Amino acid sequence: MTEQTRYPGQTTVAPEVLIDIVRLSALSVEGVSRLSDTAGEINRLLSKSVGEGVYIVLEDDLVNTTIHLVVKEGYEVLQVAHAVQAKVGRAISEMVGMQVGNIDVHVEDVDCSISQD
């Protein structure tokens, strides 16, 4: 792996960008039906770092995220949640180069209206 040079100055990543990365990464995991707005209603009043089923907290270069999702019927909930954690963590570290803190996944429901692919 090559060594990266850091130049003077500051690079800022908008929280909305991080929310989109988390959201798209979670939705790309097989077995995820959709994200849930369950936690979003209260958190939207308190913070701007909330988007459809995703809540992030930035501390220096550390990203902590909470994801609320719905799993498709026929998929093992724990395996889907672990896959979401892995994919989101990898996306944050590779796409924006920030350290990943907690990735909390809350499965709010199982979508019984969609058959397994």
Secondary structure, DSSP 8 states (H G I E B T S, - for coil): -------SS-----HHHHHHHHHHHHHTSTTEEEE--TTHHHHHHH-SSEETTEEEEEETTEEEEEEEEEEETTS-HHHHHHHHHHHHHHHHHHHT--EEEEEEEEEEEEETTS---
